[in-house]
Amino acid sequence: MEFNIAKLPGDNIGPEVVAEAVKVVEAVARRYGHTFHWHEHVIGGASIDKYGVPLKQEAIDLCRKCDAVLFGAAGGPKWEKPGQRNPADTAITGLRKALGLFANLRLFKVPPPLANTSTLKPEVVRGVDILMVRELTGGIYFGEPRMIEETPDGKRAINTMVYSEAEIERILRTGFVLAQRRSKRLLSVDKANVLENSVLWRQTADRLAAEYPDVELTHMYVDAAAMLLVREPANIDVTVMENLFGDILSDEASVLCGSFGMVPSASLAGVPRERAFGLYEPIHGSDPARAGKDEDNPIATILSAALLLRYSCGLDTEADAIEQAVNKVLEQGYRTWDIMEQGKTKIGTSEMGDRIAKEAENA
């Protein structure tokens, strides 16, 4: 099979980790007889340097012509302006909006060799395999009105949480379909005891559950879900939630894996019944302090590429091969600086990619 992938390396360590992910995908492609055509464009600070803007229309058009997008990281102090949001950082948010990427997926999976690297006890994180589904384009981050206004009693700030039934249904269907592809358990997170948005969310989830009788649906308030994440995370499989809750809980869940360098993500433009267009990226930033030093952990980007194969290319076996290759290299005792343990062998970005690619191709 042939696939066209937009490659957006971005800034600082972005090109380094993306290069390793491409290396691993090419290794799997050789093993299974696929062809990947990579189409590169600059984004973020690199785009500012070249074109004066963080996101060119040509980059958006390129992405739309491809089956999926592999992205590294954008931004850094070089492009910061005092008192303003870093313009390079706006590239990815603009791209998400332009491509209609409404469903953010983060995979929190603790490989057995890394059970000791988490800040939580090994017996708590052992066996964790959580797929968190977050609504990405609605809710309080985008609702209107939003303002800071003067009143006779002083300033008042207003933010509005807004969700239509259609927006809620779309992200919940994504959760149900992903649950069908895994253990057929879906945890829906809301705050229906105080928020009308969550009341509609829960009503919609219950209505849709009849269409997915093979999926066990459970509701949980967001505060209880936050506690469950640190007390019994291994009991969670697929969980779905609105934008604000997902933003907070996904960052909380990242500590389960021991490092941001281990957490992949996907942002999808459709419900992934078989294949869906998506953008795939690690959750870590551009880490300018380590750029060019061959030090950073490429595993999050490599695992993001595995998600790309799974959800945008329909290649589950090939995605499994990448994930198994990562586990094998970790079992062999190789570590980058962020997941280093006593008695293990510290290696750099490119060697980690080389070793994973070799395992993925020859397993």
Residue pairs with C-beta under 8 A, 6 or more apart in sequence:
1 34
1 35
1 313
1 315
2 34
2 35
2 36
2 37
3 34
3 35
3 36
3 37
3 67
3 68
3 313
4 36
4 37
4 39
4 65
4 66
4 67
5 36
5 37
5 38
5 39
5 66
5 67
5 68
5 69
5 70
5 308
6 39
6 40
6 41
6 62
6 63
6 65
6 66
6 68
6 69
6 70
7 18
7 22
7 38
7 39
7 40
7 41
7 69
7 70
8 18
8 40
8 41
8 42
8 43
8 59
8 63
8 69
8 70
8 71
8 72
8 95
9 15
9 18
9 19
9 40
9 42
9 46
9 72
10 18
10 43
10 44
10 45
10 46
10 71
10 72
10 73
10 74
10 91
10 286
11 44
11 45
11 46
11 72
11 73
11 74
11 75
11 76
11 88
11 286
11 288
11 291
12 73
12 76
12 286
12 287
12 288
12 291
13 72
13 73
13 286
13 287
13 288
13 290
13 291
13 296
13 349
14 44
14 71
14 72
14 73
14 74
14 286
15 72
16 72
16 291
16 292
16 294
16 296
16 298
16 349
16 350
17 72
17 73
17 282
17 296
17 297
17 298
17 300
17 301
17 302
17 349
18 70
18 71
18 72
18 301
19 350
19 353
20 298
20 301
20 302
20 349
20 350
20 352
20 353
20 356
20 357
21 70
21 298
21 301
21 302
21 304
21 305
21 353
22 38
22 70
22 305
23 353
23 354
23 357
24 302
24 305
24 322
24 325
24 353
24 356
24 357
24 360
25 36
25 305
25 308
25 309
25 322
26 36
26 357
27 357
27 358
27 360
27 361
28 34
28 309
28 318
28 321
28 322
28 360
28 361
29 35
29 36
29 318
30 361
31 318
31 321
31 360
31 361
31 362
32 315
32 317
32 318
32 321
34 315
34 318
39 62
39 65
39 66
41 56
41 58
41 59
41 62
42 50
42 51
42 56
42 59
43 54
43 55
43 59
43 71
43 74
43 91
43 92
43 95
44 54
44 55
44 73
44 74
44 75
44 79
44 88
44 89
44 91
44 92
44 286
45 54
45 74
45 75
45 76
45 78
45 79
45 88
47 53
47 54
47 55
47 56
47 59
47 88
47 91
48 54
48 79
48 87
48 88
54 74
54 79
54 87
54 88
54 89
54 90
54 91
54 94
55 90
55 91
55 94
55 95
55 98
59 95
60 95
60 98
60 99
63 69
63 95
63 99
63 279
64 99
67 275
67 277
67 312
67 313
68 277
68 278
68 279
68 280
68 308
68 312
68 313
69 95
69 99
69 278
69 279
69 280
70 280
70 281
70 301
70 304
70 305
70 308
71 92
71 95
71 279
71 280
71 281
72 281
72 282
72 286
72 301
73 281
73 282
73 284
73 285
73 286
73 287
74 88
74 89
74 91
74 92
74 286
75 86
75 88
75 89
75 91
75 285
75 286
76 86
76 88
76 286
76 288
77 288
78 288
79 86
79 87
79 88
80 86
81 87
92 281
95 101
95 279
96 136
96 137
96 267
96 279
97 137
99 269
99 277
99 279
100 137
100 269
101 136
101 137
101 267
101 268
101 269
101 278
101 279
102 135
102 136
102 137
102 138
102 167
102 170
102 171
102 268
102 269
103 133
103 134
103 135
103 136
103 170
103 171
103 174
103 267
103 268
103 269
103 271
104 133
104 134
104 135
104 136
104 246
104 250
104 265
104 266
104 267
104 268
105 131
105 132
105 133
105 134
105 178
105 265
105 266
105 267
105 268
105 307
105 311
106 131
106 132
106 134
106 250
106 253
106 254
106 263
106 264
106 265
106 283
107 129
107 130
107 131
107 132
107 263
107 264
107 265
107 303
107 307
108 128
108 129
108 130
108 131
108 132
108 233
108 253
108 254
108 256
108 257
108 263
109 128
109 129
109 130
109 257
109 323
110 118
110 125
110 126
110 127
110 128
110 129
110 256
110 257
110 258
111 326
111 327
111 330
112 126
112 327
112 331
113 327
113 330
113 331
113 333
114 257
114 258
114 262
114 330
114 339
115 122
115 125
115 126
116 122
116 341
117 257
117 258
117 259
117 339
117 341
118 124
118 125
118 255
118 256
118 257
118 258
119 255
119 258
120 230
120 233
120 255
120 256
124 230
124 231
124 232
124 233
124 234
125 233
125 234
125 256
125 257
126 234
127 234
128 233
128 234
128 256
128 257
129 234
129 237
130 233
130 236
130 237
130 238
130 239
130 253
130 256
131 178
131 182
131 237
131 238
131 239
132 239
132 240
132 241
132 246
132 249
132 250
132 253
133 171
133 174
133 175
133 178
133 238
133 239
133 240
133 241
133 246
134 240
134 241
134 242
134 243
134 245
134 246
134 247
134 250
135 163
135 167
135 168
135 171
135 241
135 242
135 243
135 246
136 243
136 246
136 267
137 167
137 243
138 162
138 163
138 164
138 167
138 242
138 243
139 161
139 162
139 163
139 197
139 242
139 243
139 244
140 159
140 160
140 161
140 243
140 244
141 243
141 244
141 247
142 162
142 243
143 159
143 160
143 161
143 162
144 160
144 162
145 158
145 160
146 158
146 159
146 160
147 157
147 158
148 155
148 156
148 157
148 158
149 155
149 156
149 157
149 158
150 156
161 195
161 197
161 244
162 197
163 197
163 200
163 201
163 242
165 200
165 204
168 200
168 201
168 204
168 242
169 204
169 208
170 271
171 240
171 242
172 188
172 201
172 204
172 205
172 208
172 240
173 208
173 271
174 240
174 268
174 271
174 272
175 186
175 188
175 238
175 239
175 240
176 186
176 208
176 209
176 211
176 212
176 215
176 217
177 271
177 272
177 273
178 238
178 272
179 185
179 186
179 212
179 215
179 237
179 238
180 212
180 214
180 215
181 272
182 237
182 238
183 237
183 238
184 214
184 215
184 216
185 215
185 216
185 218
185 237
185 238
186 215
186 216
186 217
186 218
186 237
186 238
186 239
186 240
187 218
187 219
187 220
187 225
187 236
187 237
187 238
187 239
187 240
188 201
188 202
188 205
188 217
188 218
188 219
188 220
188 239
188 240
188 241
189 220
189 221
189 222
189 225
189 239
189 240
189 241
189 245
189 249
190 198
190 201
190 202
190 219
190 220
190 221
190 222
190 241
190 242
190 245
191 198
191 221
191 222
191 223
191 245
192 198
192 199
192 201
192 202
192 219
192 221
193 221
197 242
198 242
201 242
202 219
205 217
205 219
206 217
209 215
209 217
220 228
222 241
222 245
222 248
222 249
225 239
225 241
225 245
225 249
226 248
226 249
226 252
228 235
228 236
229 236
229 249
229 252
229 253
229 256
230 252
233 253
233 256
239 249
241 249
250 283
254 260
254 263
254 283
257 263
258 338
258 339
259 297
259 338
259 339
260 282
260 283
260 284
260 285
260 300
260 338
261 282
261 284
261 296
261 297
261 298
261 299
261 300
261 336
261 338
261 339
262 297
262 299
262 300
262 303
262 339
263 282
263 283
263 284
263 300
263 303
264 280
264 281
264 282
264 283
264 300
264 301
264 302
264 303
264 304
264 306
264 307
265 280
265 281
265 282
265 283
265 304
265 307
266 278
266 279
266 280
266 304
266 307
266 308
266 311
267 278
267 279
267 280
267 281
268 276
268 277
268 278
268 311
269 276
269 277
269 278
270 276
270 277
272 278
272 311
274 314
275 311
275 312
275 313
275 314
276 311
276 312
277 312
278 307
278 308
278 311
278 312
280 304
280 305
280 307
280 308
280 312
281 301
281 304
282 300
282 301
282 304
283 300
284 296
284 297
284 300
287 296
290 296
294 348
294 349
294 350
295 336
295 337
295 348
295 349
296 336
296 338
296 349
297 336
297 337
297 338
297 339
297 349
297 352
298 336
298 349
298 352
298 353
299 326
299 336
299 352
299 356
302 322
302 326
302 353
302 356
303 322
303 323
303 326
305 322
306 319
306 322
306 323
307 319
309 315
309 316
309 318
309 319
309 322
310 316
310 319
321 360
321 363
322 356
322 360
324 359
324 360
324 363
325 356
325 357
325 359
325 360
325 363
326 356
328 359
328 363
329 352
329 355
329 356
329 359
332 355
333 343
333 344
333 345
334 344
334 345
334 347
334 351
334 352
334 355
335 341
335 344
335 345
335 346
335 347
336 346
336 347
336 348
336 349
336 352
337 346
340 346
347 355
